[in-house]
Every structure is written in C-alpha cells, then in structure tokens.
Amino acid sequence: MAIASSLAPLFRQSVGFDRFNDVFESALHSEAASGYPPHNVERYGDDHYRIVITAAGLCADDLDLQLEKSVLTICGGERHADAGATYLHQGIAHGPFRMVFHLADHIEVQGATFEHGLLIVFLLHRMPEPLKARHIRIDSSGDGPGEYRINRG
C-alpha cells in the first residue's frame, strides 16, 4: 500500500530556500500552518519572489507587515461585515489573521502593494558578491599569484 503525500504545505511559508533541509526546518518552526487566508508564494526568474495574500474586505490600514531578522510577519485585522445582513451563505472568511514567513539568507523585502483585495509583498534574493560563484583563472606558467610565487632559482 503506497502512501501519497504532497510537499506543497512545506513550501507555503518558505521563500528563497532551494535545499530540502532548509524547507523542512522552516516547516517545523512555522507558526502559520493553516491556509488562511489563501495565499501564493511565487518565484520569478532566479532572484525575484512575491507573496500574494487575499484580503477581501480589508483595506491597507487593516494590514501590518513587520520584518525582524529573517522573519516576515503579516497581520490582518477584523474584516467589517454589514451589521444588518442575514447570511444565507457566508463563504468569505472573517476574522483576524497572522502569517509568519521564514526568509532564507539574503532575501530582502523590497516593498508591498495592496490592490483589488490582494496584498502583494515583493522580495529579492540579493547574493553578496563574495558569495557568488566565480571563475578562477588557471595560470599555466608555474608561478603562483603574489606571495605564493615559487622561487625557481
């Protein structure tokens, strides 16, 4: 009997992790295991990411984003329902929320927009120059660079 499982929940709260170990570690410490409110974590190219969160019934002033170290916390206040309404079906979720995203090293929050009921947080993976891969020139003359030169005298 085979057990089928999806790894999608592990990727919901992690941005910029390319190795499984980091994703599993992040998932174990995630405070936002539920899918509320619905959201996407999107990657564009090698370095750009977006977190898109549905926030129907809220305005920008009802939302709060905080970044401390590499933890992005997004909170939303109570959605305001029509007090005079009698719901025959209530499919739009109401209530405050708190989502926590653990960002990988070198992920920067570039900004956020709120438009058409969607909160969009823009992220950039900015690898420092000393950590970027580079090609090393091979000198075939037998001399090493600078103080490593071999005295063949």
N, C-alpha and C positions, 0 to 999 in steps of 0.2 A: 504494500500500500504506500503510494507516494504522497508526500505532504507538499502541497503547493503553498507558497507564501510570496508576498510582494515586499520588495525593499523600498517601495515608494514612501512609506511613512518615515523612513530613516533620512530621506533627502529633503523633507519639508522644512526642517529647522536648521539646515546647514547650508552655508553659502561659501563657495570657494575651496571646499575640500575635495581633493582629487584622489585621495587614498582611502581605502575602506576602513582602516584603523581609525582615522580621524572621524569619519562619519559615524562609526559605531560608538565611539567615545562621546561624541556630541549628542547622539540619540539617547544614550544612557542618562545624560545630565539635562536633557531638555525639559523645560517647565511647561511647554505648550504642546502636549501630546495630542490634544484634540484637534479636529479640523475646523474649529470655529474661531473666527469667521473663515469662510472659504478664502483660500489664497493660493497664489502661484509663486514659485521661485524659478526665475528664468535666466538663462545664460545666453549672451550674445557674443559670439566670437570667443577669443581666448581670455579677455580681460574684463568684460562688462557683464553685470548681473542686474536683475531687477527683482524686487519683492513686490507683488501686486496683491492688495488686500481689499476685499469687498467691504464697503462701509455704508450700506444702504441706510438712509435715514439719519446719517450723521453729517456734520459739516466739519471743516478743517479745525475749528476751535474745539471740537469734541475729541480730537485726537492728540496724543502726546507721544513723541519719539525721544528716546534717550539712548545715548551710547556711552557705555562705561567699559573701559579697556576694550575687549573684543566682543562685548555682549550688547546687542541691539534689542531694546525693549520697546514694544509698541503697545500703547494702551488706548482703549476707546471707551467713551462714557456711555451712559444710558441713552438708548435711542428713544426719541419722543414719539409716542403713538397718539393718535387722535382720541382724546378722552371720551368723546361722545360716540365712538364707533362700537358696534357689536360685531365681533368677528364671526363670520360663518366658516372661514378657514384662515388660519394665521400661519403662513409659510415663511414670512420674513422674521428671522430671529431678532429678538430684542434682548438687551442686557449688556452690561459692560464686558470688556474682554481685555486680556493681557497676553501678548505673544512675546516669546523670547527667542532670538536667533543668535546662535553662537557663530561668530565670523572667524574664518581662518586668518592666519597671519597675513598681513599686507593687504587686507580688504579694507577699503576706505568707503565711508558713506559720503556720497557726493551731494546728495540733496533729496528732496521729496516733493511730490506734487499731489494735489487732491483734485480730481476732475471726474465728473459723471459718476459719483459714488464709489470711485476707486482711489485708494491711497497707493501711490507708486513710490517706492524707495529705490534710488539709483545707487549702485555700488560699483566700485572699480578695484580690480586687482592690480596693485602697483608694486611690482617686484623691484626692490632696491638694486642698483647697478652691481654692487659686489656679489649679489646672489644670482644674477642672471648667468645663463650658460654663455660661454665664450670660447672661441677657437684659440688654441695655443700654437704659435708658430714654432716649427721644428727647425733648429739651426743644424745644418749638416757639416759645419766647418770644424766641429770638435771643440770649439770654445763655448763655455757657458756664459750666461749673462753676468755682467758686472763683477762682483766679488767672487763669483763661482768660477771664473776663468781658470783654466788649467795652465800652469806654467810648464811648458814643454822644453825647457832649456837644458 
